[in-house]
Amino acid sequence: MFSINFKYKDAHYKALIRVVEQKGDKEKEYRITIMNGELEVLLYGNHMLVEKDGKIDLRASDLPHHIAELKTVIAHAVESFHAEEHAN
């Protein structure tokens, strides 16, 4: 488990990210828990991210724009966290 910081609609937030499944080195599944009740409710039911070959899969879906935007911001923060982790 690790935590990330992210910016959404001009405010800063934190989220806890937990790897719930790892299929070799090629695929990981993350569970997102946002440390803000309002955003956590907004993300409810869409709180999983899948990473394939080191890149989070954000294929277009039928999610409302604001939820897709929130997931994208969080996905970029997760990728940045991993990039910083590997740089050190």
N, C-alpha and C positions, 0 to 999 in steps of 0.2 A: 504494500500500500504506500502511496505517496500523495503529496498534496501539490496543487498547482494554484497559481493566481491567474485570473483572467479579467479582461475588461469587456463589459457588455452594456451597451447604451449609456456610455459615459460614466459608468460606475465600476469600481473594482470589487471583485468577489474571490472567494476561495472555494475549491472543490477537493474532495477526497477521491482518489482514483484507485480502484482495486482490480488487480488482474484476477479474473474469475476462471479463465480457462486459457491454457497455452497448448497449442498443437505444434510441437517442435519449435524451430526457430522462425518459421514462416508465418504463423498466425497467432494473435492474442486477442482476447476479448476482455474489455474493461467495463466495470460498473462505475458510474458517476454518481456521486452524492454531493450536491451543491450545499454549501454552508450558508444558505439563505432560504428561508421557508417559502417565500413567494416564487423564486426561481425553481426550487425543488419541485413544487407543485406544478409549475409550468412544464417541466421536463418529464413529469411522471409518465411512465409507460414507454418513454423514449430515452432511457438512461443508459443504454449500452453503446459502446463503440467497438468496432472490429478493426484490428490492424492486420494488414496482409503485406508481407515482404517489406516491413518497416514503414509502411504508409497507412494512415487511417483511411478506411474506405468511407467516403462521403457521397456515394452515388445519389443522384437526385431521387427524391421520393415524394410521396404525397403529403408530407408534413406541412403544416402551415409555415409560412415564411419566417415568423418570429422564432419558432422552435428550431427550424433548420439553421437559422442564423446562430442561435445559442449553441447548438451542437457543433457547428463549424468553428466558432470561437474557442470552445473547449478543446476540440480536436487539435487545433493549432497550438494551444497551450501545452497539451500533452506531447506533441511532436517536438516543441521547443524544449520542454523538460528533458526529453530523451537526448536531444542534440547536445544540450549543455552537459548532461551526465556523461556522454561519450567523449566530450571535449576535455574533460578533467581527468 
